């Protein structure tokens, strides 16, 4: 008994796990590796907001993020600049730096943390990016608002970026194009954000005083203080299909006037019928239309008498 107990007290020798072998691995050992599990990339399929159809992401990118149903999905600033300029090549112009959280805005989540999260998600320092390049051979200054960055909200950084781009356009004597996308002014900056409406308007006046074209491309959505300032001051206003364009929201207006608004209210097709937008242009045709408009306006500028 004692000997038996001693044998039982000894730890058992670890046994190596047996490799599963089948007839296929015996006759063709390399076949198993050929059918090993592979990692599937994330976001390989994108759902169309209109139809619910699942679209293969590379196909959607090749279509400039326009679904088969014609829905123009929102895109970031970097992609917008690539799609706009010839061969996707352009000079990136840095935006001026501003004081962050000047009002020490109290919130559930501190304003600097919201900025860091937006920068990490978009890869941009703020909601407006500046690029300079050619649109079908026409040198142009282009600024893009990214709705993914805190709703493209108008703040001090956006105002400074707009003014910087306007000054560069005047300096280089080139047209100015802006792609707008915003939910309004940035509440964390209060009155300082609202002041950018007046400052950007003065910058637009400098562009026009120099005899340079200022063209606005309204994308989904363009609302609030942006709509009440530089988004409605263009020489020509273009819009992407079905873009939401307006100052206040539909529900707010209906509650104020106590009436039901018509279908499609504030959409780009509705606005073009009432003269608020000059033309609705699909994303695939936008470069060609912009080039034609800019070259025509610049041709008129060349014919102006010297001051």
C-alpha positions in Angstrom: 0.0 0.0 0.0 2.8 2.4 0.9 4.5 1.8 -2.5 1.2 2.3 -4.2 0.6 5.6 -2.4 4.1 6.8 -3.3 3.5 6.1 -6.9 0.2 8.0 -6.8 1.9 11.0 -5.1 4.3 11.5 -8.0 3.2 14.1 -10.5 2.2 12.6 -13.8 4.4 13.0 -16.8 3.0 15.7 -19.2 1.8 14.2 -22.4 2.2 16.1 -25.6 -1.1 16.8 -27.4 -1.6 14.5 -30.3 -1.7 16.1 -33.7 -4.8 15.4 -35.6 -4.0 13.6 -38.7 -6.3 12.6 -41.5 -6.0 10.8 -44.8 -5.6 14.2 -46.6 -2.7 15.3 -44.5 -0.9 12.0 -44.9 -1.0 12.1 -48.7 -0.6 15.8 -49.1 0.7 17.6 -46.0 0.7 21.0 -47.7 -3.0 21.0 -48.4 -4.0 21.8 -44.8 -2.1 25.1 -44.8 -3.7 26.1 -48.1 -7.1 26.0 -46.4 -6.2 27.6 -43.1 -8.5 30.2 -41.6 -7.8 33.7 -42.8 -8.5 37.0 -41.2 -11.4 38.9 -42.8 -10.7 42.7 -43.2 -13.1 44.9 -41.2 -15.7 47.0 -43.0 -15.3 45.0 -46.2 -19.0 45.5 -46.9 -20.9 48.8 -46.6 -24.7 49.1 -46.3 -26.5 51.5 -48.6 -28.5 53.9 -46.4 -31.3 54.0 -49.0 -31.9 50.4 -50.0 -30.0 48.4 -47.4 -28.0 46.7 -50.1 -24.6 45.4 -49.0 -21.9 46.9 -51.3 -18.3 45.6 -51.7 -16.1 48.4 -50.3 -13.5 48.5 -53.1 -16.4 48.8 -55.6 -17.9 51.6 -53.6 -14.5 53.4 -53.5 -14.1 53.1 -57.2 -17.6 54.7 -57.6 -16.4 57.7 -55.5 -18.7 56.5 -52.6 -21.8 56.7 -54.7 -24.1 53.7 -54.2 -25.8 51.9 -57.1 -29.1 53.6 -56.0 -27.4 57.0 -56.5 -27.0 57.8 -52.8 -24.0 60.1 -52.3 -22.3 59.0 -49.1 -20.4 61.4 -46.9 -16.6 61.3 -47.5 -13.7 62.8 -45.6 -11.5 65.8 -46.4 -8.6 63.7 -47.7 -10.7 61.7 -50.1 -12.6 64.8 -51.3 -9.3 66.5 -52.2 -8.0 63.4 -54.0 -11.2 63.2 -56.1 -11.2 66.9 -56.9 -7.6 67.4 -58.2 -6.0 66.0 -61.3 -4.5 62.6 -60.6 -5.2 63.1 -57.0 -2.1 65.3 -56.6 -2.2 68.6 -54.7 -0.3 70.8 -52.3 -1.6 70.5 -48.7 -1.5 73.9 -47.0 -1.3 73.8 -43.2 -4.0 75.6 -41.3 -3.1 78.2 -38.6 -3.1 77.0 -35.0 -5.6 78.5 -32.5 -6.1 78.4 -28.8 -7.9 75.2 -27.8 -10.8 75.4 -25.3 -10.5 79.2 -24.8 -13.7 79.3 -22.7 -12.9 76.2 -20.6 -16.3 74.9 -21.6 -17.9 72.7 -19.0 -19.2 69.4 -20.4 -19.7 65.8 -19.6 -16.6 65.1 -21.7 -13.9 67.9 -21.7 -13.6 69.8 -25.0 -9.9 68.9 -25.5 -10.8 65.2 -25.2 -13.5 65.6 -27.9 -10.9 67.3 -30.1 -8.4 64.5 -29.6 -11.1 61.8 -30.4 -12.1 63.7 -33.6 -8.5 64.0 -34.7 -7.8 60.3 -34.1 -11.0 59.4 -36.1 -10.4 61.6 -39.1 -6.6 62.2 -39.1 -7.2 65.9 -39.5 -6.3 68.7 -37.1 -9.8 70.2 -37.4 -12.9 70.3 -39.5 -11.5 72.2 -42.5 -8.6 71.1 -44.8 -6.9 73.2 -47.5 -5.4 72.0 -50.8 -4.0 73.7 -53.9 -3.8 72.0 -57.3 -5.2 71.7 -60.7 -8.8 70.8 -61.7 -8.6 69.7 -65.3 -5.7 72.1 -65.7 -7.2 75.0 -63.8 -5.1 76.0 -60.7 -7.5 76.3 -57.8 -7.5 76.8 -54.1 -9.9 74.2 -52.5 -11.1 73.9 -48.9 -13.2 71.0 -47.6 -15.3 70.7 -44.4 -15.3 67.3 -42.9 -18.6 66.5 -41.2 -17.0 63.6 -39.4 -15.0 66.1 -37.3 -17.5 67.2 -34.7 -20.2 67.7 -37.4 -18.0 70.0 -39.4 -18.8 72.7 -36.9 -17.7 76.3 -37.4 -15.1 77.3 -34.8 -12.0 79.4 -34.6 -9.8 76.8 -36.3 -12.3 76.6 -39.2 -12.4 80.4 -39.5 -8.7 80.7 -39.5 -8.3 78.0 -42.1 -10.9 79.7 -44.4 -9.1 83.0 -44.1 -5.7 81.5 -44.7 -7.0 79.8 -47.9 -8.7 83.0 -49.1 -5.4 84.9 -48.6 -3.5 82.2 -50.5 -6.0 82.4 -53.3 -5.6 86.1 -53.6 -1.8 85.8 -53.4 -1.7 83.2 -56.1 -4.5 84.8 -58.2 -6.5 81.6 -58.4 -10.2 80.7 -57.9 -11.5 79.6 -54.6 -13.7 76.5 -54.2 -15.3 75.3 -50.9 -17.0 72.0 -50.2 -19.3 72.8 -47.3 -20.6 70.2 -44.7 -21.6 71.5 -41.3 -24.2 71.3 -38.6 -23.6 74.9 -37.4 -21.3 76.8 -35.1 -19.3 74.9 -32.4 -21.1 75.5 -29.1 -17.9 74.8 -27.0 -16.5 78.1 -28.4 -19.6 80.2 -27.9 -19.5 83.7 -29.3 -15.9 83.2 -30.6 -17.4 80.6 -33.0 -20.2 82.9 -34.1 -17.6 85.7 -34.8 -16.2 83.5 -37.6 -19.4 84.1 -39.6 -18.4 87.8 -40.0 -14.7 87.1 -40.4 -15.2 84.6 -43.2 -17.6 86.9 -44.9 -14.9 89.6 -45.0 -12.5 87.0 -46.4 -15.0 86.3 -49.2 -15.2 90.0 -49.9 -11.4 90.1 -50.4 -11.6 87.3 -52.9 -14.3 89.1 -54.9 -12.5 92.4 -54.7 -9.5 90.7 -56.3 -11.8 89.7 -59.2 -11.4 86.0 -58.4 -14.2 83.4 -58.6 -15.7 82.0 -55.4 -17.6 78.8 -56.0 -19.5 76.9 -53.3 -20.3 73.1 -53.5 -23.0 72.2 -51.0 -22.7 68.7 -49.6 -24.8 66.8 -47.1 -25.6 68.4 -44.7 -24.9 72.2 -44.8 -26.9 73.9 -42.1 -26.7 76.5 -39.3 -24.2 79.3 -39.2 -22.2 78.1 -42.2 -25.4 78.3 -44.3 -25.9 81.8 -42.9 -22.5 83.0 -44.0 -20.0 81.8 -46.6 -22.0 78.9 -47.9 -24.5 81.3 -49.5 -22.0 84.0 -50.8 -20.7 82.2 -53.8 -20.7 83.4 -57.4 -22.0 80.0 -58.3 -23.7 77.4 -56.0 -23.5 73.7 -56.9 -24.9 70.9 -54.8 -24.6 67.1 -54.7 -27.8 65.1 -55.1 -30.2 64.9 -52.2 -28.0 67.0 -50.0 -29.7 68.6 -46.9 -29.4 72.4 -47.3 -30.9 74.8 -44.9 -30.6 76.9 -41.7 -32.9 75.4 -39.2 -34.1 71.8 -39.1 -37.3 70.6 -40.6 -38.9 69.8 -37.2 -38.0 73.2 -35.7 -39.6 74.9 -38.7 -42.8 72.8 -38.6 -43.1 73.5 -34.9 -42.6 77.2 -35.5 -45.0 77.8 -38.4 -47.3 74.9 -37.3 -47.6 73.5 -40.8 -46.4 70.4 -42.5 -43.6 71.0 -44.9 -43.6 69.4 -48.4 -41.7 66.2 -49.2 -38.1 66.8 -50.1 -38.0 70.1 -48.3 -34.5 71.5 -47.9 -33.0 68.9 -50.2 -30.8 70.1 -53.1 -33.3 69.3 -55.8 -36.0 71.3 -53.9 -33.6 74.2 -53.6 -32.6 74.3 -57.2 -36.2 74.6 -58.2 -36.5 77.7 -56.1 -33.3 79.4 -57.2 -31.3 78.8 -54.0 -28.9 76.5 -55.8 -27.7 76.9 -59.4 -27.2 73.3 -60.3 -27.3 69.8 -58.8 -24.2 67.8 -60.0 -23.4 64.2 -59.3 -20.0 63.5 -57.8 -18.6 61.8 -60.9 -19.4 64.9 -63.0 -18.3 67.5 -60.5 -14.7 67.9 -61.6 -15.8 68.6 -65.2 -18.5 71.1 -64.2 -16.1 72.9 -61.7 -13.4 73.2 -64.4 -15.9 74.6 -66.9 -17.3 77.2 -64.4 -13.9 78.2 -63.1 -12.3 78.6 -66.6 -15.2 80.6 -67.8 -15.1 83.0 -64.8 -11.4 83.3 -65.0 -11.7 84.1 -68.7 -14.0 87.0 -67.8 -11.5 88.2 -65.2 -8.8 88.3 -67.9 -11.0 90.6 -70.0 -11.5 93.1 -67.2 -9.7 96.4 -67.6 -6.6 96.9 -65.4 -7.2 98.9 -62.3 
